[in-house]
């Protein structure tokens, strides 16, 4: 009996990279997912169709992203990196917490100056380390200057690749088919009072 395989490519989205789906007649019940460069390869039973197929693929992709994202640094590593960057560029300013979050759909990261919390979109796990560093410095600068004033940009631009980062993220969003209205909308000000 001959075994066949059908390969389809799902383009990258804001919340995940490109996914190559290999539907195989050899697979009867189980599926698998693994990284291949910057792409996720998912192997599924060929019998799956429609919504069942989509759910199966989504579950395998989510499990892979959750278990071992491409940038596997967890919250503790992200927070440690933010401390190092704060020492290098912003006179050691301290955030109360720095962590990855999956619920940011309209921005790359956010800072709440009053609670001193920084949240970084898990979508950025796919990006090079220097991009994440520039985003962290941008958010850390909000702990010193809450708005996007000239004083803020003087601080944020101490990271030498802020301009490159902005260009990279514009291209990244374009490549994912996203429309980001204003990349600088990243400060939570609902309950913040800036002295």
C-alpha positions as CSV (number, residue, x, y, z in Angstrom):
1,X,0.0,0.0,0.0
2,X,1.4,3.4,-1.0
3,X,1.5,6.2,1.5
4,X,1.0,9.7,0.4
5,X,1.5,13.1,2.0
6,X,-0.1,16.4,1.2
7,X,1.9,19.6,2.2
8,X,0.2,22.9,2.7
9,X,1.7,26.2,4.0
10,X,-0.1,28.5,6.3
11,X,1.3,32.0,6.2
12,X,2.6,33.6,9.4
13,X,0.1,35.4,11.6
14,X,0.7,38.0,14.3
15,X,0.6,35.3,17.0
16,X,2.7,32.5,15.3
17,X,5.2,31.9,12.5
18,X,4.6,30.2,9.2
19,X,3.3,26.7,9.6
20,X,3.9,23.8,7.2
21,X,1.2,21.2,7.5
22,X,2.1,17.7,6.3
23,X,-1.1,15.5,6.1
24,X,0.0,11.8,5.8
25,X,-1.9,8.6,5.2
26,X,0.6,6.9,7.4
27,X,-0.7,8.8,10.5
28,X,-3.9,7.4,11.8
29,X,-4.6,9.2,15.2
30,X,-1.6,11.2,16.3
31,X,0.1,14.4,15.3
32,X,3.4,16.0,15.9
33,X,5.0,19.5,15.6
34,X,8.6,20.7,15.5
35,X,10.6,23.7,14.6
36,X,12.4,23.8,11.2
37,X,14.3,27.1,11.2
38,X,11.8,29.8,11.7
39,X,8.9,27.6,10.5
40,X,6.8,25.2,12.5
41,X,6.2,21.8,10.8
42,X,3.1,19.9,11.8
43,X,2.4,16.3,10.9
44,X,-1.3,15.2,11.0
45,X,-3.5,12.3,9.8
46,X,-4.6,12.9,6.2
47,X,-8.2,12.0,7.2
48,X,-8.7,15.3,9.1
49,X,-10.8,17.9,7.3
50,X,-12.3,21.3,7.9
51,X,-12.7,22.6,11.5
52,X,-11.4,19.3,13.0
53,X,-8.1,19.7,11.0
54,X,-7.8,23.4,12.0
55,X,-8.3,22.7,15.7
56,X,-5.8,19.8,15.5
57,X,-3.2,22.0,13.9
58,X,-3.8,24.9,16.2
59,X,-3.5,22.7,19.2
60,X,-0.2,21.3,18.1
61,X,1.2,24.7,17.2
62,X,0.1,26.2,20.5
63,X,1.6,23.3,22.5
64,X,4.9,23.7,20.7
65,X,5.0,27.5,21.2
66,X,4.1,27.1,24.9
67,X,6.5,24.2,25.6
68,X,9.5,25.5,23.8
69,X,9.1,28.8,22.0
70,X,11.8,29.7,19.5
71,X,13.1,32.3,21.9
72,X,12.8,30.0,24.9
73,X,13.8,32.6,27.5
74,X,11.2,32.6,30.2
75,X,9.9,35.5,32.3
76,X,12.9,35.2,34.7
77,X,15.4,35.5,31.8
78,X,13.4,38.4,30.3
79,X,13.4,40.2,33.6
80,X,17.2,39.6,34.0
81,X,17.8,40.9,30.5
82,X,15.8,44.0,31.3
83,X,17.9,44.6,34.5
84,X,21.1,44.3,32.4
85,X,19.8,46.7,29.7
86,X,18.7,49.2,32.4
87,X,22.2,49.1,33.8
88,X,23.8,49.6,30.4
89,X,21.5,52.4,29.1
90,X,19.2,53.8,31.8
91,X,21.2,54.2,35.0
92,X,19.8,51.1,36.5
93,X,16.1,52.0,36.5
94,X,14.1,49.0,37.9
95,X,10.8,47.6,36.7
96,X,8.7,45.8,39.3
97,X,8.1,42.9,36.8
98,X,8.9,42.1,33.2
99,X,7.1,39.2,31.6
100,X,5.9,37.7,28.3
101,X,2.1,37.9,27.7
102,X,-0.1,36.4,25.0
103,X,-2.9,38.9,25.2
104,X,-1.4,41.9,23.4
105,X,-2.9,42.1,20.0
106,X,-2.4,45.8,19.1
107,X,1.1,46.5,20.4
108,X,4.5,44.9,20.8
109,X,4.9,45.7,24.5
110,X,3.5,47.9,27.2
111,X,4.6,49.7,30.4
112,X,2.5,50.8,33.3
113,X,4.6,53.5,35.0
114,X,2.5,53.5,38.2
115,X,2.8,49.7,38.9
116,X,6.3,49.6,37.1
117,X,5.2,46.5,35.1
118,X,6.4,45.8,31.6
119,X,4.6,43.3,29.4
120,X,6.2,42.0,26.2
121,X,4.0,40.3,23.5
122,X,4.9,36.7,23.1
123,X,4.8,37.3,19.3
124,X,8.3,38.9,19.7
125,X,9.7,35.5,20.8
126,X,10.3,35.0,17.0
127,X,12.4,38.1,16.7
128,X,16.2,38.5,17.0
129,X,17.5,39.2,20.5
130,X,18.6,42.8,19.5
131,X,15.0,43.6,18.6
132,X,13.7,42.3,22.0
133,X,16.5,44.4,23.7
134,X,15.5,47.6,21.9
135,X,11.8,47.0,22.8
136,X,12.8,46.5,26.5
137,X,14.9,49.7,26.5
138,X,12.0,51.5,25.0
139,X,9.6,50.3,27.7
140,X,12.2,50.8,30.5
141,X,12.5,54.4,29.3
142,X,8.8,54.9,30.1
143,X,9.6,54.3,33.8
144,X,11.6,57.5,33.6
145,X,9.4,59.5,31.1
146,X,5.9,58.2,30.7
147,X,5.0,59.9,27.5
148,X,6.7,60.0,24.1
149,X,8.4,63.4,24.7
150,X,11.8,64.5,23.4
151,X,13.2,63.6,26.9
152,X,11.7,60.1,26.5
153,X,13.3,59.6,23.0
154,X,16.6,60.8,24.4
155,X,16.5,58.0,26.9
156,X,15.1,55.3,24.6
157,X,17.6,56.1,21.8
158,X,20.5,55.3,24.1
159,X,20.0,51.8,22.7
160,X,21.9,52.1,19.4
161,X,19.4,50.1,17.3
162,X,16.1,51.7,18.2
163,X,15.7,53.0,14.7
164,X,16.6,49.6,13.2
165,X,14.1,48.0,15.6
166,X,11.3,50.3,14.5
167,X,12.0,49.4,10.9
168,X,12.2,45.7,11.7
169,X,8.9,45.7,13.5
170,X,7.2,47.7,10.7
171,X,8.4,45.0,8.3
172,X,7.5,42.2,10.6
173,X,4.0,43.5,11.0
174,X,3.7,44.0,7.2
175,X,5.0,40.4,6.6
176,X,2.3,39.1,9.0
177,X,-0.4,41.1,7.3
178,X,-1.0,43.4,10.3
179,X,-1.9,47.0,10.4
180,X,-0.3,48.7,13.4
181,X,-1.8,52.1,13.8
182,X,0.9,53.6,16.0
183,X,3.8,51.6,17.1
184,X,4.3,54.1,20.0
185,X,1.0,53.3,21.7
186,X,2.6,51.3,24.5
187,X,2.0,53.1,27.8
188,X,-1.0,52.0,30.0
189,X,-2.2,55.3,31.4
190,X,-5.8,54.4,32.5
191,X,-4.9,54.4,36.2
192,X,-1.5,55.9,36.1
193,X,-0.7,59.3,37.6
194,X,2.6,60.7,36.4
195,X,4.2,63.2,38.8
